[in-house]
Amino acid sequence: MIFRQLFDHTSSTYTYVVASRKGGEALVIDPVLENVERYIKLMEELDLKLVKVIDTHIHADHISGMAELRDRTNCITIMGDATPSDVVSMQVKDNDEVSIEGIKLKALHTPGHTNDSFSYLMNDRIFSGDTLLIRGTGRTDFQNGDPYDAYNSIFERILKLPEETLLYPAHDYKGDTVSTIGEEKKFNPRLQVSSAEEYANIMNNLNLPDPKMMDIAVPGNLKLGIDLKRQKNTNGLTVEEFQNVTTNDEHVLLDLREDSEIYHDGKIKNSIHVPFDQVSDYLIKEKENLQGKKILMYCAVGHRSTLAVQVSKSYDYKNCYHLMGGVKNWVAQGNPIEKKDHH
């Protein structure tokens, strides 16, 4: 396995790069905008293809590198389903799996530091964001933070993991790089409490200054998405136009989302499932069968489909269109969705 822990000195942020092998698919957790060149250079050096980027929560101390990495590498941007951020092309729910070739992470909703905080469990280690830090815990006094939620996330979820589980947080201000669940239970001063009340009392009396970047970073990180203007300029169709094509023209309808999203949210009738990371292969393989047909693509919110249309142009496709605002917009305008019966 390839595992790299990179450090941003300005914001004391850790960014993680994970892949199962050289020449394979890679995942980045909590990238910092100023370091994007460094991540991309590392991908080239290790011959990795960046396919997914995760932010554990909306950061208040730096601008996320997610959008820049998406625009440079066409990767999928991921956050938990409690996020208000528009950068996310794929939302994960509690206990969902995030997978790349040879690697699986389990998403755990661990609110408290912020209400959208998620941690990600990978075999012998957990990426805890700011929920649990090394010998500390994430503050709970802004961005809908809540000390009772934090107590619950830490004591009822993270600390229930095996004691030898490695802990990799999103920040450290003292130079520590890794700990274990067992060590934190024993030595983390904030965890030596006997009740949620006692924990809340500590957290409510920290009186910390706001992060230096907070007024820039939080609004900035909420607005990193592919806006509707860019979606429209990339052969974007409104829901009405999209319906019109599916009713009248010879077409192929592609759903670019992942299995878990289709499972949770259903799909548009008659669509073929081609996950975003397989679009290139599909367009190459099916070139003859797609002659003369309109290719319609959709995803969750229109991000991946925008990128997929751009990809299609590099294979000389002239007839590729996509649904602006994705399934979310389709459903919001009262259109039917097919759901599998889960019983």
N, C-alpha and C positions, 0 to 999 in steps of 0.2 A: 504493500500500500504506500501511496505517496501522501505525506501529511506535512504541511508547512504552517507554522504559526508566525505571522508577520506583525510588526508593531508600528503604530503611528505615534510619534513622539508628541506631536501637538495636542492630541486628544486622549493619549494613553489608551488607544483602542487596539484590540487584537483582531486581526483578520485571519481566517483559516482557509487554506486551500486543501481540498481532499480529492484524491483519485485512486482508483484501484491499481492502475499500472501506467507505466510510461506509454505514451501514444494513445491513451484512452480518454474517456470523458472526465471532466473535472467539475467540481462544485466549489463556490466561494461563499463564505459566511461573513457578514458584516464588513463589506468593503468600504474604504474611505476614498472620497472623490480625488483628493490630491495624489493618491498612490496608484491610480488606475494604470499608468504606464508600467509601473513596477509589476503589477499582476499580469499584464499582458505579455511583458518580456519573460516572466517566469513560465507562462503557458508555452511560449515559443521554445524556451530552453528545455523544458521537460516534455515537449511535443504533446501537449495536452489540448483538448478541445473543450472550451468552457461552455457548458450547456445549461447550468442553473446557478442562480445567485440568490442567497437568502439574507434578509435582514431579520434579526431576532425581534426587533421592535423599532418604533420611530425614535431615532437618536436625537438627543438635544445638544450634543457637543461636537458634532461634525456633520457635514453634508454627505449623504450616502453615495457610494460609487456605483450603485445599481444601474441607474439610467445610462450613465456613460458606458458601462460595460455592455449593457443591452444594445446600445447603438453601435458599439464597435464590434461585438461578437454575435449578435442575434441570440443571446441567451434568454432563458425564461426567468422572469423575476418573481420571487416567491416571498409571501409573508403570511402570517396567520390570518384567519377570517375575522378577527376583531380589529384589523387595522383600518384607519381612516385614509391611508395613503392611496393616491391614484397611480403609483408607479407599478402596482402589482399586476402581473399578467396571470398569475395563478395563486389563488388563496387556498391554504390548507386548513382543515379543521382539526380539532383535538384528536389525537391518535391516528391521524392520516400518515401515510408513508410518503417520503420524498425519495425517489430513487434515481441514480444514474448507473451506468454500467458498473456492476460489481460492488455497489455501495447502496445501503439502505439506511435512511434516518427516520426515526419516529418523531412526529411533531407533538409536543406537549404544550397545551395552553397553560402558561404559568403567570397569570396577571399579578399585579401588586406594585412593581416598579412603575409600570405603565399598564393601562388596561389591555393593551394589545401585545404584551410580551409573550413570546413563545420560546421554549427551549427545545433542543433537538438531540435525541438520543441515538448514538451510533455504536452498536456493540459494547465495547468496554469503556466508552466515554460519553460525556454529555456536554453539549455547548449550551451554557446556561444564560447567555446574554448578560443582562445586568440583574437578573433575579437573585442568583447566589454568586457572590464574588469570593475570592480567596481571603479568608479571615475577615470578610465583611459581607454586606448585602446591599442591593440597590436601594437608593433613597425612594421614598414613597410620597413625596410632597408636591408633585406636579404631574401634568399630563394624565389626569384621572388615576393617579397612583392611589393605593389604599393599603395601609399596613396590615389590615386583617386578611385581605386577599393575598398579600405577600407571605404572611405567616402560613396560610393554607397551602400556597404553591410550594413553599420551601419544605415545610414539615410533612405535609400529606402526600407530596409527589416526589420531589427531588431526593429528599433524605430517605425515602423508602427504597431507593435503588441499592444494589449491593455495595458494601462499604469500599470495595476496591475500585469502584467506578471512578474513572479519571474525570476531573472537573476542569473544563476549559471555559473561562468567562470571556465576556466581550471587552472587559477593561481590567487594568490593574495599575495602581498608582505607586506601588512600592517595588516593582520589578519582579514579582513572583509570576511564574509562567503557568504552573499547573498544580493542582492539589488532588485530593480524593474525597469522596463522600465521608469516609470514616474519619479522616483528619479534620474536616470541617465540623462534623458533629462534636468532636472532642475539643478543638482549639479555637473555633470561630466564636469570638466574644459575644456576638449578637445572637447566637443560637443557644446560649446558656440561660434560657428563659423557661418558665414553667407553664406559661399560658399565652394565648393570643393577645390578651390585654397588656401583659407585661411587655411583649414585643412591640405593640402599638405605642405604648408609652415611651419606649426608647426612640422609636422612629419619629414620633411627633415632636420630640424635643431636640432634634439634631441641629436645627437652625443653620442649615447650610446655605451658602450663597448660590444663586442660580448659576448654571454652567455658563461660561463666558460667551459661548456661541448660540445660546438657547433661542434668542429672538430671531436669529437668522436661520438656524438649523431646522427647527421644528416646522415653520411654514415652508421652508425650502424642501424638506423631505416629504411634505404632504403633496407637493406639486411637481413630481418628476415623471409623470405619466406621458403616454403618447396621446396628445390632445386630439379632439375630434377634427380639428382643421387638418392636422397631419394625416389622420385616418382617411379623411375625405380625399385629400390630394393623392393618396395612394390607392386609387380605384375604390374608394369607400362607397357603399350603397346605404341609403336609409332603409329602415325596416320595410317600408312600402315598396321601394324599388327592388329590394331583395325578394320580396314575395312575388312581385311581378315577374321577375326572371324565372323563379321556380315554377310559376304557373304556365308561362308561355314559351320559354325557350328550351332548346336541348341543353341540358346542363349536368354537371356533376357537383354534388354537395359534399364538402369535406368538413368534418368536425376535427379541429386541431387540438382539442383538450386531452387530458389524461384520464385514465380509467376512473380514478377516484372522483373526479369532477363530474363525469357523466353519471356515475353512480349516485352522487348527491343531488345533482341538478337536472338530470334528464337531458334528452337531445332533441334536435329538430328532426321531424319525420324525414325518412329516406336519406339520411346522411350517412356517409361512409366515414369510419373512424380512421384518421391518419394523424397520429400524434405529431405535434409541431416538429420534433427533432427528426421525424422520418419524411418530412415533406420533400426534401431534395431527392431522396431515393425514389419516392413515388412519382415525382414529375419526370424523372429520367426514364423510369421503367415503363410508365404508362403513356409515353409521348404519342404513340400511334393511336391508341384508343381514345385519347382526349382531343384528337383533331376535330375542329369544327364545333366543339362543345364549349359552352361557357363554364369556367371553373369558379365555383362559389365557395368561399371559405369562411368559417367563423370560429371564434374561441370564446373565452369568458367575457372579456371587456373590449376586444378589438385590438389589443397590443400584438399578440402573436400573429393574428391574421394580417395586420399591417406589414409585419416583417416578412410573412410568407409571400405576400404579393410582391414585395421587393425581390425576394429570392426567385420567384417565378420569372421575373424579367431577365434574370441572368441566364435562364434556360430558354430564352426567346419565346416565352408565352405572351400572347397579346391579349388573351381573353380571360384574365384572372381578376376576380372582384372579391370584395369581402364585406362582411356585415359590420357597419360602424356601431360601436358600443356592445357588440357581441350578444351572447345569450341573455345577458342582464337586461339589455335594451329591448330585445325581442319579447321577453316575458313582461317587462314593464309596460309594453304597449298591448298587452292582453293576448298575445299569440300562444297557440298550444305547444306543449312540449310533451315528448314521449318519455315516460318513466318506466323502468323495469320494475316488475313486482318483486320486492325484496323478501317476500315470505318463503 
